Amino acid sequence: MNKWIKLIISILICQLAGVFGSFFTSPSIGTWYADLQKPFFTPPNWVFAPVWITLFTLMGISLYLLWDKKDKISLSIFGIQLVLNVLWSLLFFGLQNPFYAFIEIVILWFAILVSIVKFFKIDKKAGLILLPYILWVSIAAALNYYVWILNPV
């Protein structure tokens, strides 16, 4: 298969995860999420879409770099973290449950870390490209935590 087609497919796989997550996120932004107490460091809403589009693109490039390496364990862990990413959107925005979402985002964070370590061992660039992703998920985890604390049920 042509390398450009592999790259496009890899990026599309990751972008589709973002699209699935947005099905849960979008309906809650102007309603439930707007009414929550949020920490002082919460970015404006318009920041999230471009950041996530960029991160899913970087994830796709990282996936592409491992495509031909045929390391099933690394690719499986990457797939798991991609599913966990969508699951977080379901828990936080879809079910409007910051507590369960926080527990899940901690698990997601560790899955990303394992992906980075595994990818880095196979292709340093593939691992390094995922660093902005874990950084952003770290910020998201802190936001999630404070939303949970500031909005007791």
N, C-alpha and C positions, 0 to 999 in steps of 0.2 A: 504494500500500500504506500502511496506517495506520502512523504513526510509532512507536507502541508495539510493533507487530509487528516492525518493522525493528530496534528496540532489542533486543527479546527474541531475535530470530534472530542478531543480531550477538554478543550475549553468549553464546548457546548455541554458536555456531561456536567461540569461544575456549575455552569450558568443555570442549567435546568434545576439543580438543587436550589439555587437562589430563587428561581421562579416558583418552585413548589413552596418554599418557605414564605414567599410573599403572599401566597393565597391566605395564609393565617395572619400575616402581619398587617397587610393593607387595611382590612376592615376595622382594625382596632386602633389605628394611629389617631384618627380624629375623634374617637369616642373614649373608650376605656383608657388608653394610654395617655390621652390628653389630660385626663382628670387625676392622674397619679401625682403624688409628691415625688420629686426626683432630686438627686443630689446636685450640688452646685456645678459639678464638672460634666453634666449631661450635654453632649453636643446638640446643636440644633437639628431638627428632624431632617432637613435637606442634606445633611452630611452623610447619613447612613446609606442611601442608595448608591452614590458614586463610590464610596469606600467599599461596599460589598461587591459591586460590579468589578472593581479593580482586584479585590482579593480573590474572587472566584476565577478571574482571568489568570492571576498568578498561580492559583491552585491547578488550573488546567495546564499551564505551561510546565509546572512541576510534574504533573501526571504524564504529560507527553515525554518528558525526559526519561521517565522510567518505563515507558510503553514497551520497548523492545528488550528490556532487561529480564523480563519474565520472572520476576520475584513475586510469587503469589502471596506471600505473607505481607509484604510491604503494600502491595496493591489492595489486599483485603483490609488492612488497617486503614488505609486511605479511604476506602469505600465506607467503612464503619464510621469514620469521623464525618464523612459527607452526610450520611444518614442522620447522625447525631446532630449535625448542624440544622437540618430541617426539623428534627424532633424538638429542638429548643424553641423554634418559632411556634410550633404547635402548642407546646406547654406554656410558654410565656404569653404569647398574643392570642392564640386560638382558645386555649382553656383559661387564659388570664390567671395563671397560677405561678407567681414569682418564686414561691418556695420550691416547688418541683422543678421549675426551670433552673433555679440556682444549683440544685443537686445535679441536674443533667449537664449544665454548662461546665461544672467541675470535671465530670467524666469526659466531656468533649475536649476540654483543655488537655487532659492527659492523653487522649487519643491523638490529638494534634502533635503533642510532644513526641509520642512514640513514632508517628509518621515522619516527623522531622529527623529524628535520630536514624530511623531505618533508611529513609531516602538519602540522607547525608552520607551514610556508609557506602551507598551504591553510586551516587552521583552528587557531589558536593553542591553543585548549583541547584539541584532539585530540592535539597534540604534547606539551603539558604533562602530560596524563593518563598518558602513557607513561614519565615520568621515574621513578616508583617501580619500574617494571619493570626499567629498565636499572640502577638502583641495586641491586636484589636480584640481578640476574644478575651484577653486578660482585662481589658477596659470594659468590655461587655459584661464580664463576670462581676466586676466591681459595681457597675451600674445596676445589674440584676440584684445583687446583694442589697444595695441601698434602697432600691425600689421595694424589695421585700420588707426590709426593716422599717422604712418610712410609711408603709401602707399596711398596717396590721389589719387582719381580717376581723 
